[in-house]
Amino acid sequence: MDMKKLMKQMQQAQAAASKIQDDLAAQTVEGTASGLVTVTMNGHGKVQTLKIKPEAVDGDDVEALEDLILAAINDASGKADDLQRDATRGLGIPGF
């Protein structure tokens, strides 16, 4: 195989991967739990914001709030995973 051609393909793949990373960082997804807790993440799965409605807070049932927060994070995380999968689907590179 021609080394120059291979190097050019590698550079193109690197540029495509870099663009995907930039695009994912700019996108956001939102996860919710019962409309009481909302989590916003970027396309890399990093939490950007966490919003809790006052009615979600019950001093006698902290565990319920913890469960709502986890559910909202997991919901947003699943959506971020979907964004990543969609963004890398056409690369044809194993593991992407």
MMTF fields as JSON, N, C-alpha, C and O atoms, coordinates in Angstrom:
{
  "mmtfVersion": "1.0.0",
  "mmtfProducer": "UNKNOWN",
  "numBonds": 383,
  "numAtoms": 384,
  "numGroups": 96,
  "numChains": 1,
  "numModels": 1,
  "chainsPerModel": [1],
  "groupsPerChain": [96],
  "chainIdList": ["A"],
  "bondAtomList": [4, 2, 8, 6, 12, 10, 16, 14, 20, 18, 24, 22, 28, 26, 32, 30, 36, 34, 40, 38, 44, 42, 48, 46, 52, 50, 56, 54, 60, 58, 64, 62, 68, 66, 72, 70, 76, 74, 80, 78, 84, 82, 88, 86, 92, 90, 96, 94, 100, 98, 104, 102, 108, 106, 112, 110, 116, 114, 120, 118, 124, 122, 128, 126, 132, 130, 136, 134, 140, 138, 144, 142, 148, 146, 152, 150, 156, 154, 160, 158, 164, 162, 168, 166, 172, 170, 176, 174, 180, 178, 184, 182, 188, 186, 192, 190, 196, 194, 200, 198, 204, 202, 208, 206, 212, 210, 216, 214, 220, 218, 224, 222, 228, 226, 232, 230, 236, 234, 240, 238, 244, 242, 248, 246, 252, 250, 256, 254, 260, 258, 264, 262, 268, 266, 272, 270, 276, 274, 280, 278, 284, 282, 288, 286, 292, 290, 296, 294, 300, 298, 304, 302, 308, 306, 312, 310, 316, 314, 320, 318, 324, 322, 328, 326, 332, 330, 336, 334, 340, 338, 344, 342, 348, 346, 352, 350, 356, 354, 360, 358, 364, 362, 368, 366, 372, 370, 376, 374, 380, 378],
  "bondOrderList": [1, 1, 1, 1, 1, 1, 1, 1, 1, 1, 1, 1, 1, 1, 1, 1, 1, 1, 1, 1, 1, 1, 1, 1, 1, 1, 1, 1, 1, 1, 1, 1, 1, 1, 1, 1, 1, 1, 1, 1, 1, 1, 1, 1, 1, 1, 1, 1, 1, 1, 1, 1, 1, 1, 1, 1, 1, 1, 1, 1, 1, 1, 1, 1, 1, 1, 1, 1, 1, 1, 1, 1, 1, 1, 1, 1, 1, 1, 1, 1, 1, 1, 1, 1, 1, 1, 1, 1, 1, 1, 1, 1, 1, 1, 1],
  "groupList": [{"groupName": "MET", "atomNameList": ["N", "CA", "C", "O"], "elementList": ["N", "C", "C", "O"], "formalChargeList": [0, 0, 0, 0], "bondAtomList": [1, 0, 2, 1, 3, 2], "bondOrderList": [1, 1, 2], "singleLetterCode": "M", "chemCompType": "L-PEPTIDE LINKING"}, {"groupName": "ASP", "atomNameList": ["N", "CA", "C", "O"], "elementList": ["N", "C", "C", "O"], "formalChargeList": [0, 0, 0, 0], "bondAtomList": [1, 0, 2, 1, 3, 2], "bondOrderList": [1, 1, 2], "singleLetterCode": "D", "chemCompType": "L-PEPTIDE LINKING"}, {"groupName": "LYS", "atomNameList": ["N", "CA", "C", "O"], "elementList": ["N", "C", "C", "O"], "formalChargeList": [0, 0, 0, 0], "bondAtomList": [1, 0, 2, 1, 3, 2], "bondOrderList": [1, 1, 2], "singleLetterCode": "K", "chemCompType": "L-PEPTIDE LINKING"}, {"groupName": "LEU", "atomNameList": ["N", "CA", "C", "O"], "elementList": ["N", "C", "C", "O"], "formalChargeList": [0, 0, 0, 0], "bondAtomList": [1, 0, 2, 1, 3, 2], "bondOrderList": [1, 1, 2], "singleLetterCode": "L", "chemCompType": "L-PEPTIDE LINKING"}, {"groupName": "GLN", "atomNameList": ["N", "CA", "C", "O"], "elementList": ["N", "C", "C", "O"], "formalChargeList": [0, 0, 0, 0], "bondAtomList": [1, 0, 2, 1, 3, 2], "bondOrderList": [1, 1, 2], "singleLetterCode": "Q", "chemCompType": "L-PEPTIDE LINKING"}, {"groupName": "ALA", "atomNameList": ["N", "CA", "C", "O"], "elementList": ["N", "C", "C", "O"], "formalChargeList": [0, 0, 0, 0], "bondAtomList": [1, 0, 2, 1, 3, 2], "bondOrderList": [1, 1, 2], "singleLetterCode": "A", "chemCompType": "L-PEPTIDE LINKING"}, {"groupName": "SER", "atomNameList": ["N", "CA", "C", "O"], "elementList": ["N", "C", "C", "O"], "formalChargeList": [0, 0, 0, 0], "bondAtomList": [1, 0, 2, 1, 3, 2], "bondOrderList": [1, 1, 2], "singleLetterCode": "S", "chemCompType": "L-PEPTIDE LINKING"}, {"groupName": "ILE", "atomNameList": ["N", "CA", "C", "O"], "elementList": ["N", "C", "C", "O"], "formalChargeList": [0, 0, 0, 0], "bondAtomList": [1, 0, 2, 1, 3, 2], "bondOrderList": [1, 1, 2], "singleLetterCode": "I", "chemCompType": "L-PEPTIDE LINKING"}, {"groupName": "THR", "atomNameList": ["N", "CA", "C", "O"], "elementList": ["N", "C", "C", "O"], "formalChargeList": [0, 0, 0, 0], "bondAtomList": [1, 0, 2, 1, 3, 2], "bondOrderList": [1, 1, 2], "singleLetterCode": "T", "chemCompType": "L-PEPTIDE LINKING"}, {"groupName": "VAL", "atomNameList": ["N", "CA", "C", "O"], "elementList": ["N", "C", "C", "O"], "formalChargeList": [0, 0, 0, 0], "bondAtomList": [1, 0, 2, 1, 3, 2], "bondOrderList": [1, 1, 2], "singleLetterCode": "V", "chemCompType": "L-PEPTIDE LINKING"}, {"groupName": "GLU", "atomNameList": ["N", "CA", "C", "O"], "elementList": ["N", "C", "C", "O"], "formalChargeList": [0, 0, 0, 0], "bondAtomList": [1, 0, 2, 1, 3, 2], "bondOrderList": [1, 1, 2], "singleLetterCode": "E", "chemCompType": "L-PEPTIDE LINKING"}, {"groupName": "GLY", "atomNameList": ["N", "CA", "C", "O"], "elementList": ["N", "C", "C", "O"], "formalChargeList": [0, 0, 0, 0], "bondAtomList": [1, 0, 2, 1, 3, 2], "bondOrderList": [1, 1, 2], "singleLetterCode": "G", "chemCompType": "PEPTIDE LINKING"}, {"groupName": "ASN", "atomNameList": ["N", "CA", "C", "O"], "elementList": ["N", "C", "C", "O"], "formalChargeList": [0, 0, 0, 0], "bondAtomList": [1, 0, 2, 1, 3, 2], "bondOrderList": [1, 1, 2], "singleLetterCode": "N", "chemCompType": "L-PEPTIDE LINKING"}, {"groupName": "HIS", "atomNameList": ["N", "CA", "C", "O"], "elementList": ["N", "C", "C", "O"], "formalChargeList": [0, 0, 0, 0], "bondAtomList": [1, 0, 2, 1, 3, 2], "bondOrderList": [1, 1, 2], "singleLetterCode": "H", "chemCompType": "L-PEPTIDE LINKING"}, {"groupName": "PRO", "atomNameList": ["N", "CA", "C", "O"], "elementList": ["N", "C", "C", "O"], "formalChargeList": [0, 0, 0, 0], "bondAtomList": [1, 0, 2, 1, 3, 2], "bondOrderList": [1, 1, 2], "singleLetterCode": "P", "chemCompType": "L-PEPTIDE LINKING"}, {"groupName": "ARG", "atomNameList": ["N", "CA", "C", "O"], "elementList": ["N", "C", "C", "O"], "formalChargeList": [0, 0, 0, 0], "bondAtomList": [1, 0, 2, 1, 3, 2], "bondOrderList": [1, 1, 2], "singleLetterCode": "R", "chemCompType": "L-PEPTIDE LINKING"}, {"groupName": "PHE", "atomNameList": ["N", "CA", "C", "O"], "elementList": ["N", "C", "C", "O"], "formalChargeList": [0, 0, 0, 0], "bondAtomList": [1, 0, 2, 1, 3, 2], "bondOrderList": [1, 1, 2], "singleLetterCode": "F", "chemCompType": "L-PEPTIDE LINKING"}],
  "groupTypeList": [0, 1, 0, 2, 2, 3, 0, 2, 4, 0, 4, 4, 5, 4, 5, 5, 5, 6, 2, 7, 4, 1, 1, 3, 5, 5, 4, 8, 9, 10, 11, 8, 5, 6, 11, 3, 9, 8, 9, 8, 0, 12, 11, 13, 11, 2, 9, 4, 8, 3, 2, 7, 2, 14, 10, 5, 9, 1, 11, 1, 1, 9, 10, 5, 3, 10, 1, 3, 7, 3, 5, 5, 7, 12, 1, 5, 6, 11, 2, 5, 1, 1, 3, 4, 15, 1, 5, 8, 15, 11, 3, 11, 7, 14, 11, 16],
  "groupIdList": [1, 2, 3, 4, 5, 6, 7, 8, 9, 10, 11, 12, 13, 14, 15, 16, 17, 18, 19, 20, 21, 22, 23, 24, 25, 26, 27, 28, 29, 30, 31, 32, 33, 34, 35, 36, 37, 38, 39, 40, 41, 42, 43, 44, 45, 46, 47, 48, 49, 50, 51, 52, 53, 54, 55, 56, 57, 58, 59, 60, 61, 62, 63, 64, 65, 66, 67, 68, 69, 70, 71, 72, 73, 74, 75, 76, 77, 78, 79, 80, 81, 82, 83, 84, 85, 86, 87, 88, 89, 90, 91, 92, 93, 94, 95, 96],
  "secStructList": [7, 7, 2, 2, 2, 2, 2, 2, 2, 2, 2, 2, 2, 2, 2, 2, 2, 2, 2, 2, 2, 2, 2, 2, 2, 2, 7, 3, 3, 3, 3, 3, 3, 6, 6, 6, 3, 3, 3, 3, 3, 3, 6, 6, 1, 7, 3, 3, 3, 3, 3, 3, 7, 4, 4, 4, 7, 7, 6, 6, 7, 2, 2, 2, 2, 2, 2, 2, 2, 2, 2, 2, 2, 2, 2, 2, 2, 2, 2, 2, 2, 2, 2, 2, 2, 2, 2, 2, 4, 4, 4, 7, 7, 6, 6, 7],
  "xCoordList": [0.847, 0.0, 0.888, 1.943, 0.462, 1.19, 1.174, 0.108, 2.359, 2.467, 1.901, 1.296, 2.095, 1.565, 0.043, -0.588, -0.529, -1.985, -2.497, -3.496, -1.814, -2.183, -2.08, -2.965, -1.018, -0.85, -1.958, -2.471, -2.321, -3.389, -4.717, -5.478, -4.99, -6.21, -6.213, -7.245, -5.065, -4.955, -5.223, -5.916, -4.678, -4.895, -6.377, -6.922, -7.018, -8.434, -9.264, -10.2, -8.917, -9.634, -9.439, -10.375, -8.234, -7.942, -8.736, -9.272, -8.809, -9.573, -11.061, -11.736, -11.564, -12.973, -13.265, -14.288, -12.378, -12.559, -12.518, -13.293, -11.641, -11.534, -12.809, -13.292, -13.347, -14.582, -15.737, -16.561, -15.791, -16.839, -16.736, -17.751, -15.528, -15.331, -15.811, -16.461, -15.493, -15.93, -17.451, -18.073, -18.043, -19.499, -20.186, -21.182, -19.666, -20.257, -20.169, -21.099, -19.067, -18.9, -19.914, -20.325, -20.317, -21.246, -22.708, -23.566, -23.005, -24.385, -24.744, -23.884, -26.032, -26.497, -27.712, -28.462, -27.886, -29.063, -29.611, -28.899, -30.888, -31.532, -32.183, -32.879, -31.954, -32.593, -33.47, -33.119, -34.619, -35.521, -35.984, -35.908, -36.462, -37.062, -38.341, -38.31, -39.445, -40.774, -41.007, -41.884, -40.242, -40.389, -39.914, -40.053, -39.36, -38.926, -37.435, -36.995, -36.672, -35.224, -34.835, -35.253, -34.035, -33.581, -32.065, -31.49, -31.425, -29.971, -29.669, -30.247, -28.762, -28.296, -26.842, -26.018, -26.541, -25.175, -24.76, -25.599, -23.441, -22.971, -22.855, -23.086, -22.502, -22.415, -21.342, -21.326, -20.447, -19.425, -19.899, -19.192, -21.108, -21.653, -21.25, -21.377, -20.771, -20.404, -21.602, -22.218, -21.925, -23.061, -22.778, -21.736, -23.732, -23.616, -24.476, -24.04, -25.709, -26.598, -27.427, -27.657, -27.864, -28.765, -29.815, -29.487, -31.08, -32.171, -33.114, -33.511, -33.462, -34.361, -35.519, -35.321, -36.727, -37.907, -38.117, -37.859, -38.583, -38.762, -39.637, -39.389, -40.649, -41.534, -40.85, -41.402, -39.667, -38.913, -38.179, -37.731, -38.064, -37.291, -38.207, -39.079, -37.982, -38.724, -37.682, -37.052, -37.509, -36.496, -36.664, -35.703, -37.878, -38.132, -37.888, -37.923, -37.641, -37.448, -36.329, -36.554, -35.142, -33.975, -33.682, -33.222, -33.945, -33.69, -34.472, -33.96, -35.681, -36.482, -35.813, -35.787, -35.276, -34.573, -33.319, -33.02, -32.59, -31.394, -31.756, -31.05, -32.852, -33.297, -33.676, -33.37, -34.348, -34.715, -33.481, -33.432, -32.49, -31.257, -30.556, -30.128, -30.439, -29.799, -30.561, -29.955, -31.878, -32.688, -32.498, -32.394, -32.451, -32.248, -30.856, -30.703, -29.849, -28.479, -28.411, -27.825, -28.998, -28.975, -29.729, -29.311, -30.83, -31.593, -30.754, -30.674, -30.134, -29.287, -28.077, -27.68, -27.491, -26.32, -26.649, -25.857, -27.8, -28.224, -28.383, -28.031, -28.912, -29.07, -27.722, -27.536, -26.777, -25.428, -24.75, -24.055, -24.949, -24.395, -24.961, -24.231, -26.261, -26.889, -26.277, -26.035, -26.026, -25.384, -24.008, -23.659, -23.237, -21.898, -21.962, -21.186, -22.894, -23.048, -23.435, -22.889, -24.379, -24.815, -23.687, -23.534, -22.904, -21.827, -20.709, -20.058, -20.483, -19.354, -19.79, -18.951, -21.073, -21.604, -20.968, -20.645, -20.777, -20.294, -18.79, -18.304, -18.046, -16.587, -16.035, -14.987, -16.724, -16.247, -15.008, -14.263, -14.785, -13.62, -14.116, -15.039, -13.522, -13.956, -13.861, -12.89, -14.883, -14.901, -15.544, -15.728, -15.902, -16.583, -18.007, -18.757],
  "yCoordList": [-1.181, 0.0, 1.238, 1.26, 2.23, 3.487, 4.232, 4.562, 4.492, 5.139, 6.564, 6.999, 7.289, 8.651, 8.628, 9.462, 7.661, 7.533, 7.167, 7.714, 6.255, 5.84, 7.009, 7.195, 7.783, 8.947, 9.975, 10.57, 10.179, 11.126, 10.649, 11.452, 9.351, 8.801, 8.958, 9.262, 8.75, 8.918, 10.372, 10.627, 11.317, 12.73, 13.094, 13.861, 12.538, 12.805, 12.237, 12.88, 11.03, 10.412, 11.227, 11.402, 11.721, 12.541, 13.844, 14.276, 14.457, 15.695, 15.449, 16.253, 14.332, 13.99, 13.742, 14.192, 13.034, 12.749, 14.04, 14.199, 14.95, 16.225, 17.049, 17.67, 17.051, 17.779, 17.176, 17.905, 15.86, 15.188, 15.576, 15.858, 15.593, 15.974, 17.402, 17.672, 18.313, 19.702, 19.803, 20.521, 19.076, 19.087, 18.541, 19.105, 17.446, 16.87, 17.827, 17.913, 18.539, 19.49, 20.628, 21.186, 20.971, 22.079, 21.675, 22.54, 20.385, 19.915, 19.637, 19.3, 19.783, 19.458, 18.55, 18.565, 17.764, 16.907, 17.172, 17.629, 16.875, 17.107, 15.823, 15.145, 15.501, 14.351, 14.821, 15.753, 14.172, 14.58, 13.373, 12.232, 13.656, 12.637, 13.221, 14.106, 12.72, 13.138, 14.643, 15.189, 15.31, 16.747, 17.543, 18.766, 16.867, 17.535, 17.844, 18.815, 17.019, 17.198, 17.167, 16.278, 18.141, 18.213, 18.353, 19.173, 17.529, 17.559, 17.868, 17.264, 18.81, 19.114, 18.678, 19.013, 17.912, 17.444, 17.863, 18.097, 17.955, 18.152, 16.786, 15.755, 16.785, 15.54, 14.587, 13.42, 15.063, 14.193, 13.544, 12.726, 13.913, 13.334, 14.07, 13.529, 15.286, 16.078, 16.922, 17.601, 16.872, 17.613, 19.114, 19.595, 19.838, 21.292, 22.01, 22.98, 21.513, 22.119, 21.043, 19.96, 21.376, 20.525, 21.443, 22.378, 21.18, 21.995, 21.102, 20.029, 21.565, 20.825, 21.739, 22.83, 21.283, 22.068, 21.957, 20.906, 23.034, 23.034, 21.89, 21.353, 21.517, 20.449, 19.078, 18.125, 18.977, 17.714, 17.553, 16.459, 18.64, 18.624, 18.37, 19.176, 17.242, 16.859, 16.406, 15.361, 17.192, 16.884, 15.523, 14.961, 14.984, 13.675, 12.532, 11.361, 12.876, 11.828, 12.216, 12.376, 12.36, 12.729, 11.653, 11.963, 10.413, 9.31, 9.473, 9.137, 9.972, 10.183, 11.209, 11.028, 12.276, 13.285, 12.695, 12.956, 11.913, 11.256, 10.378, 10.373, 9.639, 8.772, 9.588, 9.195, 10.733, 11.592, 12.142, 12.195, 12.549, 13.078, 12.0, 12.252, 10.804, 9.709, 9.377, 9.143, 9.356, 9.043, 10.099, 9.755, 11.366, 12.434, 12.355, 12.558, 12.063, 11.924, 10.746, 10.863, 9.622, 8.45, 8.708, 8.244, 9.441, 9.778, 10.641, 10.36, 11.682, 12.556, 11.805, 12.012, 10.938, 10.172, 9.255, 9.127, 8.629, 7.779, 8.58, 8.107, 9.795, 10.653, 11.118, 11.217, 11.406, 11.79, 10.619, 10.815, 9.41, 8.212, 8.072, 7.74, 8.326, 8.262, 9.285, 8.983, 10.494, 11.52, 11.048, 11.195, 10.483, 10.009, 8.896, 8.877, 7.972, 6.862, 7.373, 6.93, 8.306, 8.872, 9.634, 9.567, 10.355, 11.176, 10.334, 10.764, 9.147, 8.331, 7.177, 6.409, 7.053, 5.914, 5.779, 4.663, 6.869, 6.788, 6.697, 6.688, 6.63, 6.634, 5.299, 5.263, 4.223, 2.919, 2.452, 1.612, 2.993, 2.618, 1.718, 2.097, 0.538, -0.336, 0.362, 1.064, 0.16, 0.786, 2.139, 2.704, 2.695, 3.993, 3.796, 4.766],
  "zCoordList": [0.0, 0.0, 0.0, 0.633, -0.691, -0.811, 0.531, 1.05, 1.084, 2.39, 2.375, 3.355, 1.272, 1.189, 1.237, 1.886, 0.541, 0.532, 1.927, 2.393, 2.575, 3.92, 4.904, 5.739, 4.81, 5.687, 5.45, 6.398, 4.195, 3.872, 4.477, 5.017, 4.387, 4.963, 6.483, 7.081, 7.093, 8.545, 8.946, 9.931, 8.187, 8.48, 8.322, 9.115, 7.296, 7.088, 8.235, 8.709, 8.677, 9.788, 11.063, 11.843, 11.271, 12.442, 12.403, 13.423, 11.252, 11.103, 11.34, 11.983, 10.817, 11.019, 12.498, 13.014, 13.173, 14.6, 15.409, 16.352, 15.063, 15.76, 15.583, 16.531, 14.37, 14.101, 14.906, 15.458, 14.969, 15.743, 17.208, 17.846, 17.749, 19.152, 19.403, 20.413, 18.49, 18.626, 18.554, 19.336, 17.606, 17.45, 18.694, 19.147, 19.255, 20.463, 21.646, 22.448, 21.755, 22.859, 22.758, 23.776, 21.537, 21.327, 21.492, 21.666, 21.439, 21.546, 23.002, 23.816, 23.314, 24.651, 24.571, 23.595, 25.616, 25.781, 27.176, 28.07, 27.336, 28.613, 29.092, 28.336, 30.341, 30.961, 32.101, 32.825, 32.26, 33.326, 34.118, 33.661, 35.31, 36.163, 36.738, 37.594, 36.263, 36.735, 36.609, 37.279, 35.768, 35.619, 36.828, 36.858, 37.816, 39.041, 39.048, 39.663, 38.368, 38.291, 36.82, 36.078, 36.404, 35.021, 34.999, 35.715, 34.154, 33.993, 32.53, 31.626, 32.309, 30.96, 30.863, 31.713, 29.794, 29.54, 28.138, 27.268, 27.933, 26.575, 25.9, 26.531, 24.638, 23.873, 24.358, 23.965, 25.203, 25.792, 27.082, 27.671, 27.52, 28.742, 30.01, 31.108, 29.872, 31.046, 31.469, 30.647, 32.759, 33.284, 33.194, 33.64, 32.607, 32.467, 33.511, 34.131, 33.694, 34.682, 35.372, 34.834, 36.577, 37.355, 37.948, 38.678, 37.638, 38.163, 38.96, 38.507, 40.147, 41.039, 41.403, 41.937, 41.108, 41.485, 42.993, 43.581, 43.619, 45.075, 45.582, 46.661, 44.819, 45.282, 45.316, 45.867, 44.738, 44.781, 46.112, 46.455, 46.848, 48.081, 49.279, 49.606, 49.91, 51.12, 52.135, 51.969, 53.171, 54.183, 54.826, 55.352, 54.79, 55.382, 54.399, 54.78, 53.129, 52.116, 51.149, 49.95, 51.686, 50.885, 49.837, 48.738, 50.172, 49.246, 47.949, 46.881, 48.016, 46.806, 45.899, 44.681, 46.466, 45.676, 45.059, 43.894, 45.816, 45.285, 44.092, 43.084, 44.207, 43.108, 41.873, 40.747, 42.089, 40.965, 40.253, 39.024, 41.036, 40.444, 39.627, 38.501, 40.187, 39.447, 38.171, 37.125, 38.253, 37.077, 35.992, 34.815, 36.363, 35.383, 34.76, 33.556, 35.57, 35.042, 34.074, 32.998, 34.444, 33.569, 32.27, 31.21, 32.342, 31.146, 30.207, 29.011, 30.74, 29.927, 29.386, 28.24, 30.2, 29.781, 28.601, 27.668, 28.649, 27.532, 26.255, 25.174, 26.373, 25.194, 24.662, 23.449, 25.559, 25.136, 24.425, 23.428, 24.932, 24.275, 22.868, 21.933, 22.713, 21.396, 20.447, 19.278, 20.944, 20.115, 19.646, 18.474, 20.565, 20.217, 19.176, 18.221, 19.373, 18.438, 17.049, 16.038, 17.016, 15.735, 15.051, 13.832, 15.836, 15.278, 14.673, 13.721, 15.213, 14.741, 13.839, 13.368, 13.6, 12.834, 11.455, 11.048, 10.727, 9.361, 9.185, 8.054, 10.272, 10.142, 9.641, 8.997, 9.931, 9.494, 10.223, 9.72, 11.407, 12.202, 13.335, 14.056, 13.504, 14.593, 15.938, 16.222, 16.764, 18.082, 18.11, 19.188, 16.943, 16.882, 16.501, 16.394]
}
